[in-house]
């Protein structure tokens, strides 16, 4: 089950562009925000943000979101094409 607090942390990261800025806006420590993000990523099995060189958090592009892997390392099967 997804925790609403962790979803709010993710929304703050997306809105403010970095873990540090999200922590300041939420009045949390940066390690607490990183912890919530890590737990949410573990719960979903997907990387939800990428950290850049300038330490800003960016959401992965569509290709990265769509290429999630299960714990065994296998890729999901491609969707069936609809008949023409």
N, C-alpha and C positions, 0 to 999 in steps of 0.2 A: 504494500500500500504506500502511496506517495504522501509525504507529509506536506501540509500546506505551508508551513514555515520554510521548508526547503524550496518550494516552488516560488515563494516570495523572494528568497535570496537569489534564485536564478533570474527572476524578473528584474531585480535591482541590478544585477550584473549586466544584463542585456541593456537596460535603460541607461546606466551610467558608464558602461564601456570598460570597466575594470573591477577586479575583486576589491582593490583598495578603496576605490570611490564608493562601491556598493557598501562596503563595511562602514565607511564614514556616514553615509546616508541612513543606514539602518542602526547606527550607534552600536555596532558590534566590532569585535577585534577582527583583523584580517585573517588570522588563523581560524577563527570561528566560522567565517564565511567560506573559507577554503574547505573546512571540514564538512559543512553542510553541502557544498557543491560536490565533494567527493562521494558523500553518502548518496546523493541523488543520482549521480552518474552510476554508482554501483547498483542502485535499485532499478535503474532503467536499462542498464547494460549498454549504454551509449555515451560517447564523449559529447558533452553538451556545449563546451566552450574550448577554445584553443588559446593558449597564452602566446602572445607575440613577443618579439624582441623588445618592443617598447613597453612591455608588461601590461598591455591592454588585453582584455579578454574579448575574443571574437568568437562568434558562433561559427561552426563549421558550415561550409557550403552545402548545397543540396546533394551533391554526389557523395560527400563524406557522411551525411546523415543517412543516406539510403544504403550505404555499404556496411551497416552494422554486422558484426559477427556474433555467433553464439559462443558460449564458453569453450566448445570443442574446437573452435577455430574454423568451422565450416561456414561458407557463405550461404545466405538464404537463396533458395531456388528462385529463378526469374519468374515473374508472373506470366501466366498463359496469355497468348495473344488472342484477342477476340476474332472469331471467324469473319471473313470478308463477305 
